[in-house]
Amino acid sequence: MKRRKFIKQTAAGVALASFGGFTFQSCETKQKHITILHTNDTHSQIEPFDESHHRYANKGGVARRAVLVEQVRKENPNTLLLDAGDIFQGTPYFNYFGGEIEFKLMSMLKYDLATLGNHDFDNSIDGFYKQLPNANFDFVSANYDFKNTVLDTHVKPYKIFYKDGIKIGVFGLGIELDGLVNKRMYKETKYLNPVEIAQDITKELKNQENCDLIICLSHLGYNYKDPDKISDLKLAAATKDIDLIIGGHTHTFLPKPTLVKNLNDENMLVNQVGAYGLNLGRVDFYFDENNNKTTSEKTIIL
């Protein structure tokens, strides 16, 4: 299949959102440009879907994602590639290799960071730990307390990146495992309130670490009918200082990020790009000389 047949870039997101009162200016103004690429719920879908698939015929596949990621990195070296969890479970690759193939391929694509989804415990916390040597990238989760488990000290609350002088803090949040995952799979892992944890982490990243850009990798889910169930939209409205929430779990395809007013009535972006590696999310942040931000976004369909 020729490349032009399977790469389509939607123009549905190429809108600009203003942050901090800064408006997008002409190209003559010197700006720093940070690109965020992201996936979620890839579920061990290594190859494209079969041509006979009723819905996703010939779509997806890690090889196609690799081509696009390489292309974007050539356009902008200041790029981060992130994943919002549920890397495991869904095809025989996971059943036979237990996550080895997934982590090795993500390492080849040079993922920078990921968080854990509930299905990443499907071979137990020990199974996940066993595959960590195959991952040349880190995992973050701020509201899973892994004390007294094999993942203690191996999964950090957040990680900081530097791109073109811009300091970027990325932290992770996971869904409550009780009721989704058998306790013997996650053992002594404790779930902490994601809103409270997010408030603490963002305060630390903003005021102590002095981050210019704060991103949350969330596996909470985009939105729910249950008014008491925490979701990305509720998290966004209940917190401040997060610039972008990259979501997972609910397999929600958003043609462009949702703009949410945070606790300070400021704009915050929430995005999620479906599942199975069918889509690659892209959000571009632009910083002026005072590090005020604007953003444009698009979704790349594989």
MIVEXVEX-208136 format. One line per field, with one value per residue (C-alpha): y, z, x. Coordinates in nm, 2 decimals. Example, Ala and Ser with C-alpha at 12.3 -4.5 7.8 and 13.67 -1.06 7.14 Angstrom:
residues 2
yy [-0.45 -0.11] .
zz [0.78 0.71] .
xx [1.23 1.37] .
end
This chain:
residues 302
yy [0.00 0.34 0.58 0.85 0.60 0.54 0.87 1.13 1.43 1.59 1.97 1.95 2.07 2.33 2.60 2.82 2.85 3.14 3.08 3.35 3.63 3.58 3.59 3.42 3.65 3.65 3.43 3.72 3.69 3.45 3.16 2.83 2.54 2.22 1.93 1.66 1.33 1.09 0.75 0.56 0.22 0.06 -0.28 -0.49 -0.40 -0.44 -0.50 -0.31 -0.46 -0.73 -0.62 -0.81 -0.62 -0.48 -0.14 -0.08 -0.27 -0.21 0.07 0.12 -0.07 0.03 0.06 0.34 0.52 0.50 0.67 0.95 1.00 1.01 1.27 1.49 1.47 1.58 1.88 1.96 1.80 1.95 1.67 1.44 1.10 1.00 0.72 0.72 0.35 0.01 -0.08 -0.45 -0.70 -0.74 -0.96 -1.29 -1.09 -1.02 -1.37 -1.52 -1.27 -1.10 -0.74 -0.79 -0.70 -0.39 -0.24 -0.32 -0.16 0.15 0.17 0.16 0.44 0.63 0.69 0.94 0.85 0.65 0.58 0.26 0.15 -0.12 -0.37 -0.33 -0.54 -0.83 -1.04 -0.91 -0.64 -0.90 -0.96 -0.58 -0.56 -0.85 -0.66 -0.33 -0.41 -0.41 -0.05 0.22 0.48 0.56 0.52 0.78 0.74 0.99 0.83 0.47 0.41 0.12 0.09 -0.28 -0.39 -0.47 -0.14 0.07 0.33 0.21 0.42 0.79 1.05 1.27 1.34 1.66 1.72 2.02 2.11 2.43 2.59 2.50 2.30 2.04 1.85 1.53 1.33 1.03 0.94 0.59 0.47 0.29 -0.07 -0.22 -0.37 -0.36 -0.58 -0.88 -0.77 -1.05 -0.89 -0.55 -0.67 -0.40 -0.11 0.17 0.40 0.77 1.04 1.17 1.52 1.57 1.42 1.63 1.95 1.86 1.76 2.06 2.29 2.13 2.14 2.50 2.66 2.45 2.31 2.62 2.43 2.62 2.34 2.08 1.77 1.50 1.14 1.02 0.67 0.79 0.81 1.10 1.13 0.93 0.94 0.87 1.22 1.09 0.91 1.10 1.17 1.38 1.65 1.67 1.66 1.96 2.16 2.08 2.17 2.45 2.49 2.18 2.28 1.94 1.62 1.33 1.07 0.70 0.41 0.51 0.47 0.81 0.95 1.33 1.50 1.78 1.84 1.96 2.30 2.31 2.60 2.51 2.61 2.95 2.99 2.95 2.73 2.37 2.11 1.75 1.50 1.13 0.95 0.64 0.31 0.03 0.27 0.39 0.75 0.96 1.28 1.59 1.92 2.20 2.46 2.79 3.01 3.38 3.54 3.57 3.20 3.28 3.00 2.94 2.60 2.43 2.07 1.80 1.43 1.21 0.90 0.60] .
zz [0.00 -0.10 0.18 0.05 0.08 0.45 0.59 0.63 0.84 0.96 0.95 1.23 1.49 1.34 1.55 1.80 2.16 2.37 2.70 2.95 2.73 2.46 2.11 1.81 1.63 1.29 1.20 1.23 1.61 1.74 1.90 2.06 1.93 2.13 1.97 2.18 2.00 2.19 2.19 2.43 2.46 2.18 2.33 2.17 1.82 1.65 1.29 1.09 1.11 0.85 0.52 0.61 0.93 0.95 1.07 1.06 0.75 0.68 0.94 1.22 1.28 1.46 1.13 1.01 1.34 1.32 0.98 1.10 1.43 1.23 0.99 1.28 1.46 1.14 1.12 1.48 1.69 2.01 2.01 2.29 2.23 2.52 2.59 2.83 2.92 2.83 2.62 2.69 2.61 2.29 2.04 2.05 2.07 2.43 2.50 2.38 2.47 2.78 2.67 2.55 2.19 2.28 2.50 2.25 1.97 2.18 2.26 1.89 1.83 2.11 2.33 2.60 2.87 2.95 3.23 3.33 3.24 3.41 3.14 3.20 3.52 3.32 3.37 3.73 3.87 3.86 3.48 3.42 3.62 3.43 3.10 3.23 3.10 2.75 2.79 2.72 2.85 3.19 3.35 3.57 3.80 4.09 4.24 4.25 4.57 4.48 4.82 4.92 4.56 4.30 4.12 4.42 4.30 3.94 3.87 3.96 4.01 3.73 3.50 3.37 3.02 2.87 2.51 2.36 2.70 2.78 3.10 3.07 3.36 3.29 3.55 3.55 3.69 3.69 3.73 4.04 4.00 4.25 4.05 3.72 3.81 4.04 4.36 4.32 4.00 4.16 4.51 4.76 4.51 4.67 4.47 4.58 4.50 4.16 4.21 4.53 4.39 4.08 4.28 4.49 4.19 3.97 4.26 4.29 3.92 3.88 4.20 4.30 3.97 3.77 3.47 3.17 3.04 3.25 3.10 3.27 3.13 3.25 3.24 3.42 3.12 2.92 3.07 3.24 3.30 3.67 3.82 4.10 3.88 3.82 3.46 3.26 3.21 3.59 3.67 3.43 3.59 3.95 3.90 3.77 3.60 3.38 3.01 2.86 2.98 2.75 2.83 2.79 2.90 2.74 2.38 2.30 1.96 1.97 1.63 1.83 2.20 2.43 2.57 2.94 3.19 3.49 3.85 3.77 3.46 3.23 2.92 2.96 2.68 2.71 2.43 2.36 2.03 2.04 2.07 1.90 1.76 1.49 1.56 1.66 1.86 1.80 2.00 1.92 2.18 2.09 2.34 2.29 2.45 2.78 2.76 2.71 2.53 2.23 2.08 1.77 1.74 1.49 1.49 1.25 1.13 1.04] .
xx [0.00 0.14 0.21 -0.03 -0.32 -0.29 -0.17 -0.44 -0.40 -0.72 -0.74 -1.01 -0.77 -0.56 -0.71 -0.53 -0.61 -0.48 -0.30 -0.23 -0.37 -0.10 -0.23 -0.07 0.16 0.33 0.62 0.85 0.83 1.09 0.91 1.01 0.81 0.74 0.55 0.37 0.29 0.08 -0.10 -0.33 -0.48 -0.27 -0.36 -0.08 -0.19 0.14 0.03 -0.24 -0.59 -0.66 -0.81 -1.13 -1.19 -1.54 -1.43 -1.06 -0.95 -0.58 -0.56 -0.30 0.02 0.34 0.54 0.31 0.33 0.71 0.71 0.50 0.69 1.02 0.87 0.75 1.09 1.26 1.03 1.08 1.35 1.18 0.93 0.81 0.63 0.40 0.16 -0.14 -0.15 -0.31 -0.01 -0.08 -0.36 -0.56 -0.36 -0.17 0.16 0.08 -0.05 0.27 0.54 0.39 0.46 0.82 0.73 0.53 0.81 1.08 0.89 0.81 1.18 1.26 1.02 1.20 0.90 0.99 0.74 0.43 0.18 0.01 -0.34 -0.55 -0.47 -0.10 -0.15 -0.30 0.01 0.02 0.25 0.53 0.47 0.49 0.81 0.96 0.93 1.08 1.43 1.28 1.15 1.41 1.17 1.02 0.68 0.51 0.21 0.15 -0.16 -0.05 0.15 0.37 0.53 0.58 0.56 0.83 0.75 0.85 1.11 1.07 0.77 0.81 0.53 0.66 0.95 1.10 1.22 1.41 1.34 1.49 1.52 1.15 1.11 0.83 0.69 0.49 0.30 0.08 -0.26 -0.43 -0.78 -0.90 -0.80 -1.05 -1.33 -1.14 -0.84 -0.81 -0.63 -0.38 -0.26 -0.18 -0.11 -0.03 -0.07 -0.27 -0.50 -0.48 -0.74 -0.63 -0.77 -0.58 -0.26 -0.29 -0.33 -0.02 0.19 0.10 0.18 0.52 0.59 0.47 0.61 0.91 1.03 0.93 0.80 0.69 0.46 0.28 0.12 -0.08 -0.08 -0.42 -0.58 -0.89 -1.12 -1.26 -1.61 -1.88 -2.25 -2.20 -2.16 -1.94 -1.69 -1.37 -1.28 -1.04 -1.30 -1.37 -1.00 -0.94 -1.22 -1.10 -0.73 -0.51 -0.18 -0.21 -0.17 -0.27 -0.43 -0.36 -0.62 -0.69 -0.91 -1.25 -1.12 -1.26 -1.17 -1.16 -1.11 -0.95 -0.88 -1.16 -1.11 -1.20 -1.20 -0.99 -1.02 -0.88 -1.12 -0.82 -0.80 -0.68 -0.67 -0.80 -0.72 -0.76 -0.71 -0.93 -0.75 -0.54 -0.28 -0.52 -0.45 -0.15 -0.23 -0.03 -0.04 0.20 0.29 0.45 0.63 0.72 1.02 0.83 0.73 0.36 0.19 -0.03 -0.12 -0.24 -0.35 -0.43 -0.50 -0.31 -0.50 -0.29] .
end
